[in-house]
């Protein structure tokens, strides 16, 4: 399973390196993640047909909410990119608060989805789903973070 996940991450990394703007990179992540994720979840979860049928509405609801939160994250990053060169204290405060709020909403979505999934596929399977989700989201966050400059980032070329 980890090999499959590593392959997904490598595919996203190659796609990210081929694009120049943060918006394009994020669009690729959203597109790749949405198209390949269902198959990845199905293989990893290995639910019975009855469990799959019961879990599908929970999964669909989760995905709809996750995509909305993902779009909010993209908006925050786009705003950061637009203001990066002239970032004020007020901008930094607003963007940081928006990002933290988005992160909390994602965590709440995990909790809500776990409770719903637990009712239809049991705690172990629900935990497997949440574990996979957190792994994928952490991996994607890492890829995004690597492409976003830190505030007042040190010019790495001057260090060498």
N, C-alpha and C positions, 0 to 999 in steps of 0.2 A: 504494500500500500504506500509506503514511504517513497518507493521508486516512482510511483505514479504521481505523487504530490511533487516530488523533486522535478519531474518532467514538466509538470504544469508551471512550476516556478521558473524553470529555465526558459520555457516558451514565452512567458510573460516578460522575463528579463531581456530576451532577444528582441521582442517587440518594442519594449521600452527604449532600448538603445537605438533603434531605428528611427525614432520620432524625435522632434526637436523641442516641442513645447509641452509644458506640464498638462495643458488641457488635452492635447492629443494622446499623451501617455495615459492619462486617466480614462479617456474614452476607450482605449484599447484594453485596459484592465477590466473595465465594466463589461465590455463586449465579450472578451475571452472568458471571464469568470461566469457570466450568465449562460453562455452557450455550453460550456463544458462541465459546469458544476453539477447539473442534475445527474449526468452519467456518473460522475465521481461519487456523489452521495449515494446513488443506488448501489454501486459496486461495494463501497465501504460498508454501508449499512446492512446489506444482504438480508433484507426483510422478506418475510413470507408474502405471498400475493395479498392475503387479507390484511396484513400489517401495512403493506405499501398503500393499499386503498384507503386505510384509516389515516395514515400519516400524510397523504398527499395534500389534503386541505390545510393542514398545519404548515407544511412546507411552503405551499403556495402563498399563504398569508404572510409567513416569515419573509419570503423572498420579496414580496411587494413592499413591505415595510423597510427591509434592508436596502432596497434600491432607492427608496425615497431618502433614507439617511445617507446613502452613498452620494446622491446628488447634492445634498446639503454640504457634505464634506468637500465635494468638488467646488462648490460655490465659495466656500471659505478659502480654499487653496487658491482659486482664481483671484479672489479679492486680495489675498496676501501677495500674490505675484504682481498684481497691478500696483500695489502700494509699497512694495519692497524697497525701492530706491528712496522713497520719501516717508518712510514709516514714522509716524508720530507716536507718542505715548498713548494717546486716545485710540489710534488705530490698533496698536499692539494689544491694548486692553480689550477692545471690542472683539478682535479676531481670536484672542486666546480664550475669552469667555465663550464665544460661539463654538470653538473647537472642543472645549471641555464639556459643554452642554451636549454636543453631538456624540462625544464618547460615552457620556452617561446614558443617552438615549439608546445607543447600541447595546450597552450592558443590560438595560431594562428589557430590551427586545430579546436578548438571550434568555433572561429569566422567565419572561412571559412564554416564550416558545418552549422552553424546557418543561414548564408546568403543563402546557397543552399536549406536548408530545408524550410526556410521561403517562398521561391518562389513556392514550391510544396505543402506545407501543412499549410501555414499561420504562422504568427508570434507567436500566442499563442501556437500552437502545437510545433513549432520549439523551443520556449522557454522552454516548458515542457521537450523536449528531452535533451536540454543542461543542464537544472536543474538536471535531473536524472543523466546524465553523470558526472557532477561535484560532485554530492553527492556520486556516486559509486567510482569515482577516489579518492576523499578525504578520504573515508572510507578505501580503499585499501592502500593509501599512509600512513595512520595512522597505519595500521597493519604492513606494511613494516618498518616504522620508529621505531616501538616498538621492532622490532627484530634486529635492527642495533645499535651497540654501538656508543656512542658519542666519538669523538676524546678525548683521555686522560680521559675517563669516570672514575668517582669515583667508587671505589669498594663498592657497596651498602651493602655488608655484614659487612663491617667495621663500618658502620654508626649505626648499631643496637647493 
